[in-house]
Amino acid sequence: VQLQASGGGLVQAGGSLRLSCAVSGRTVSGYAMGWFRQAPGKEREFVAVSSWNGVGTDVDSVNGRFTVSRDNAQNTVYLQMNRLQPDDTAVYYCAAAGLRSNLRDTRTYDYWGQGTLVTVSS
């Protein structure tokens, strides 16, 4: 299974970005698909997850600014990020998990993408 994250870039505070995670080698359906981020000097932290059946989502406390979705036909998962702030600057990673619990824990995930850099300027 390979995950390819894309869509990062430089954006001004208040702007939006949509990250994509394209999955190959296995159908994305049946996997919980998570998004994590890692800022310089910090640990990787949970951002959002789309549950294995694509119905449920769990988004960390970003004040409603982020949403996660998936398109099983395209084998792709998305992270829509609105009203971005400088504190959102990080490398964003997508990951796939065959398990269905502890989805906020990085150790749950079996496969990881390479990350895409998001930089928010003030």
Disulfide bonds with the S-S distance in Angstrom:
Cys21-Cys94 2.13
